Each structure stands twice: as C-alpha cells, then as structure tokens.
Amino acid sequence: MTQNHAEPINRGVKNRPQTNRGVKELIETEWKIIEKLQKLATKTPYDKAKGFYYQTLASHVRTLSILLKLHAPEQSIDLAQLLSQITTEAKTLAKRLKKR
C-alpha cells in the first residue's frame, strides 16, 4: 500500500519575498516602541492602563537589552538607567493599586 502525500494548504508562501532586517533596524524599532509606550504611559490618567503600559514597556526594554548586548555592548549604561526608572514607576503604581 502506498500513501499519497497531501499538499500544504498555504502554497503561496514560497513565492513571497522575505524581508531580512538587521540588528540595527530591530534596535531602532524597539527604541521607537519604547518612546511611544513612555508617552502613552505618562499621558493616560488611569492607573490600570499605566500598569499595562509599564509592563509592556519593561518587556520591550528587556528585548532591547538583549539586542544591545549582542550588537553594541557600550550602550548598556543608558539602558540600565531607563530600566531603573521604569521599575520605580511601576512599584509606585503597584502600591497605589493595592491601596484601592
């Protein structure tokens, strides 16, 4: 007995051009995301939304940290300062939310 192999449903994937981004482009993108999240977190009047933005911001800072370690280790000092600011702001928000 022989079995016929089924063709995959998404056949068009082979013809789609792939975009390869370098580390520099990914670092620039992460910085843009971080800056936007910081603006959103400072502008929102709701503590719950601020907590969400700061959690997301911490995740992107972690990703940026890894990218910088791989590509540009001399910039890690600025990143450490940014992370400490985010941590202190997140702690104060967590305390305010617990009091409510």
Secondary structure, DSSP 8 states (H G I E B T S, - for coil): --------S-GGGGGS------HHHHHHHHHHHHHHHHHHHHH---HHHHHHHHHHHHHHHHHHHHHHHHH-GGGHHHHHHHHHHHHHHHHHHHHHHHH-
